[in-house]
Amino acid sequence: MDLWHLKVFCKLVELKSFSKAGEAVRLSQPTVSSHIKELENYFGVQLVDRLSRQAVPTKAGELLYGYAHRLTKLRDEAEAAMAEFMGQIKGRLTIGGSTIPGGYILPRWIGLFAREYSQVRVALMVGDTAEILNRIAEGELDIGMVGARSDDRRLLQVALVEDRLCLAVPPGHPWARKRSVPIAALSGEPFIVREQGSGTQRTVEEHLAAAGIQTGALRIAAELGSTQAVLQGIKNGAGIAIVSTLALADDLKAGSLKRVTIEGLDLTRQFFLTRHRQRTPAPVCRAFVDFLRRQDDLAAAFGPEMF
């Protein structure tokens, strides 16, 4: 069994395509197929079902993927540790971000970090808060940033960035020219909400509940799986929504959406930098956190327990 074959197998499972996996590891499609066949011969079982448009792991393939992912990650950590020993920081850093950090905060930091550490290859995965937290807990991501605190004792979090949510309405809405509306008025409007597992949705539900309003009392017109989908839903008249001001900034400048304050409702929240509590962080992960610690606007948020 060859580690390179396992890396190719992982890419195939993740990308669900022989051609895309080949592009990712710079191999031809026939070579990828050959590597997978060698693994199947080695284990004596079919690992991938070759469907018309996708390559899907079999049950045996799903089992192998868990081990293969950990083995290839351990190899990356070994290479990074040896590079650090030689006075270099290089390797692969996998970062997870929930929708708002992944789309509006982390890309800037990653760009600055990449300029300083040119030999580090950074991969950013964007998902909802629940998915990112789970992947960090399972060791699939080195570090991440999400919009909700976790009660998983395996995870260590530090509140790093503050965000404010607000009510967003289309320009033609009766509230578009108002600076604020009473909280009681919300129950009369069609609402667009994020899916369960979203940090934004969890924050909205917690703040409304604290004000005596359950989300079940709202007229839910649609439940959408991303912030961008929610913004498009508002623009197209599906309803109004409570969204991050970070995500709303461009639409406010363009005048395509309007921001309204909800009276008596404090919609501030924190974004939490998160890592696994027990796992020893890889050198590239430590370098990323040290980089964040050096940023003037972030330094005060870090406590000694983060690393």
C-alpha positions in Angstrom: 0.0 0.0 0.0 1.5 3.3 -1.1 0.7 6.7 0.6 0.6 8.4 -2.8 -2.1 6.0 -3.9 -4.0 6.8 -0.8 -3.7 10.5 -1.5 -5.1 10.0 -5.0 -7.9 7.9 -3.6 -8.8 10.7 -1.1 -8.9 13.3 -3.9 -11.2 11.0 -5.9 -13.6 10.6 -3.0 -13.6 14.3 -2.2 -14.0 15.5 -5.8 -16.2 12.6 -7.0 -14.5 12.7 -10.4 -11.5 10.9 -11.9 -10.7 13.9 -14.2 -11.0 16.4 -11.3 -8.9 14.2 -9.0 -6.3 13.9 -11.8 -6.2 17.7 -12.2 -5.8 18.1 -8.4 -2.8 15.8 -8.2 -1.5 16.5 -11.7 -2.0 13.1 -13.1 -3.9 11.9 -16.2 -7.3 10.3 -15.7 -6.0 6.8 -16.8 -3.2 7.1 -14.2 -5.7 7.9 -11.5 -7.8 4.9 -12.6 -4.7 2.7 -12.4 -3.8 3.9 -8.9 -7.4 3.1 -7.7 -7.3 -0.3 -9.4 -4.0 -1.1 -7.6 -5.6 -0.2 -4.3 -8.6 -2.4 -5.0 -6.3 -5.3 -6.0 -4.3 -4.8 -2.8 -7.4 -4.9 -0.5 -9.3 -7.4 -2.7 -12.5 -5.3 -2.7 -14.1 -2.6 -4.9 -13.6 0.8 -3.4 -15.4 3.0 -5.9 -18.6 2.7 -7.9 -18.1 4.3 -11.3 -21.5 5.9 -12.0 -22.3 7.8 -15.1 -21.3 11.2 -13.8 -19.7 10.6 -10.4 -17.3 8.3 -8.7 -18.8 7.3 -5.4 -17.1 5.3 -2.7 -18.5 1.9 -1.7 -18.9 1.0 1.9 -15.4 -0.4 1.9 -14.2 2.8 0.2 -15.9 4.9 2.9 -14.1 2.9 5.6 -10.7 3.2 3.8 -11.2 7.0 3.3 -11.3 7.6 7.0 -7.9 5.9 7.5 -6.4 7.2 4.3 -7.3 10.8 5.2 -5.6 10.4 8.6 -2.5 8.8 7.1 -2.0 11.4 4.4 -2.6 14.2 7.0 0.0 12.6 9.3 2.5 12.5 6.4 1.9 16.2 5.8 2.4 16.9 9.5 5.7 14.9 9.5 6.9 16.9 6.5 5.9 20.2 8.2 7.6 19.2 11.5 10.9 18.3 9.7 10.7 21.6 7.8 10.2 23.5 11.1 13.2 21.7 12.6 15.2 22.9 9.7 14.0 26.5 10.3 11.4 26.5 7.6 7.6 26.8 7.7 6.0 24.9 4.8 3.3 22.3 4.2 -0.5 22.3 3.9 -2.9 24.1 6.2 -6.6 23.2 6.1 -8.9 25.9 7.5 -12.7 25.7 7.9 -15.0 28.6 8.0 -18.8 28.9 8.4 -20.5 31.0 5.8 -19.7 34.5 7.0 -16.1 33.9 8.2 -15.4 31.7 5.2 -16.7 34.3 2.7 -15.9 37.7 4.3 -13.2 37.3 7.0 -10.8 34.4 6.5 -9.9 35.1 2.8 -8.2 38.4 3.7 -6.2 36.8 6.5 -5.3 33.8 4.3 -4.0 36.2 1.6 -1.8 38.1 4.0 -0.6 34.9 5.6 0.3 33.4 2.2 2.4 36.4 1.3 4.4 36.0 4.5 4.6 32.1 4.3 5.0 31.5 0.6 5.8 27.8 1.1 2.5 27.0 2.9 -0.4 25.8 0.8 -3.7 26.9 2.4 -7.0 25.1 1.7 -10.2 26.8 2.9 -13.4 24.8 3.3 -16.7 26.7 3.8 -19.7 25.0 5.3 -22.3 25.6 8.0 -21.2 25.9 11.6 -22.2 22.4 12.6 -20.2 20.9 9.7 -17.1 22.9 10.4 -17.1 22.1 14.1 -17.6 18.4 13.4 -14.7 18.3 10.9 -12.4 20.0 13.4 -13.5 17.5 16.1 -12.8 14.6 13.7 -9.3 16.0 12.8 -10.2 16.7 9.2 -9.4 20.4 9.6 -6.5 22.0 11.4 -8.4 25.1 12.6 -11.6 27.0 11.8 -13.8 29.9 12.5 -17.5 29.7 13.2 -20.3 31.9 14.5 -21.4 29.9 17.5 -19.8 28.6 20.7 -19.6 24.8 20.9 -20.4 22.6 23.9 -18.1 19.9 22.5 -15.3 19.4 25.1 -12.9 18.3 22.4 -12.8 21.8 21.0 -11.0 24.9 22.2 -12.4 28.3 21.1 -11.5 31.9 21.4 -13.8 34.8 20.5 -11.9 36.7 17.9 -14.2 38.9 15.8 -17.5 40.7 16.6 -20.3 40.8 14.1 -23.6 42.5 14.2 -26.8 41.2 12.6 -29.6 43.4 11.2 -32.9 43.2 9.4 -32.5 43.4 5.6 -35.4 44.4 3.4 -35.8 45.3 -0.3 -35.8 49.0 -1.3 -39.6 48.8 -2.1 -40.6 47.5 1.3 -42.6 49.8 3.6 -39.8 49.6 6.2 -37.1 50.5 3.8 -37.2 54.2 4.8 -37.4 53.4 8.5 -34.4 53.4 10.8 -36.0 50.9 13.2 -39.2 48.8 13.7 -40.7 47.4 16.9 -39.9 43.7 17.5 -43.7 42.9 17.7 -44.0 43.9 14.0 -41.8 41.0 12.9 -44.6 38.4 13.2 -46.6 40.0 10.4 -43.9 39.7 7.8 -42.8 36.7 5.6 -39.3 35.7 6.8 -36.4 33.9 5.1 -34.2 31.9 7.5 -31.0 29.9 7.3 -31.0 26.1 7.6 -30.6 24.3 10.9 -26.9 24.0 11.7 -26.2 27.6 10.7 -24.5 29.7 13.3 -26.4 32.8 12.1 -29.7 31.0 12.5 -28.8 29.8 16.0 -27.8 33.3 17.0 -31.1 34.7 15.6 -33.2 32.1 17.5 -31.3 32.7 20.8 -31.8 36.5 20.6 -35.4 36.3 19.6 -36.1 33.8 22.4 -34.4 36.1 24.9 -36.9 38.8 23.8 -39.8 36.4 24.2 -40.3 35.5 20.5 -40.0 31.9 19.2 -39.1 31.5 15.6 -42.1 29.3 15.2 -44.2 32.4 15.7 -42.7 34.0 12.6 -44.2 33.5 9.1 -41.4 31.4 7.6 -41.5 31.8 3.8 -38.3 30.0 3.0 -35.4 28.2 4.5 -32.2 28.6 2.5 -28.8 27.1 2.7 -26.4 30.1 2.3 -26.3 33.8 3.1 -26.0 34.6 -0.6 -29.2 32.6 -1.3 -30.9 34.5 1.5 -29.9 37.9 0.1 -31.1 36.9 -3.4 -34.4 35.7 -1.8 -34.9 39.2 -0.2 -34.1 40.9 -3.5 -36.6 38.8 -5.3 -39.5 39.4 -2.9 -39.5 36.0 -1.0 -39.4 37.8 2.3 -37.2 39.7 4.7 -34.3 38.3 6.8 -31.9 38.9 9.6 -28.4 38.8 8.2 -24.8 39.7 9.0 -23.8 43.3 8.2 -20.6 42.0 6.8 -22.6 40.1 4.1 -24.9 43.0 3.5 -22.2 45.7 3.0 -22.0 45.5 -0.8 -25.8 45.6 -1.3 -26.1 48.6 1.1 -23.6 50.5 -1.1 -25.4 49.5 -4.2 -28.8 50.4 -2.8 -30.2 46.9 -3.7 -31.1 46.2 0.0 -31.8 48.3 3.0 -30.8 47.8 6.7 -33.3 48.3 9.5 -32.7 48.1 13.3 -35.1 46.0 15.4 -36.0 48.0 18.5 -35.0 46.4 21.8 -33.0 43.6 20.1 -29.2 43.4 20.5 -28.0 41.3 17.6 -24.3 41.3 18.2 -22.4 38.0 18.1 -18.9 36.6 18.1 -16.9 34.5 15.7 -14.8 31.9 17.4 -11.4 30.6 16.2 -11.6 26.9 17.0 -9.2 24.0 17.1 -9.1 20.5 18.7 -8.2 20.7 22.3 -6.2 17.4 22.6 -4.5 17.3 19.2 -1.0 18.7 18.9 -1.2 21.5 16.3 1.0 21.2 13.2 3.7 23.8 12.8 1.9 25.5 10.0 -1.2 25.8 12.2 0.9 27.3 15.0 2.4 29.7 12.5 -1.1 30.8 11.3 -2.3 31.5 14.9 0.9 33.3 15.7 0.3 35.4 12.5 -3.2 36.3 13.8 -1.8 37.1 17.2 0.5 39.7 15.6 -2.4 41.5 14.0 -3.1 44.7 16.0 -6.9 44.3 16.0 -6.8 40.6 17.1 -3.9 40.4 19.6 -6.0 41.2 22.7 -8.5 38.4 22.0 -5.9 35.6 22.4 -5.3 34.0 25.8 -2.4 31.7 26.6 -4.6 28.7 26.4 -5.1 28.8 22.6 -1.6 27.4 22.1 
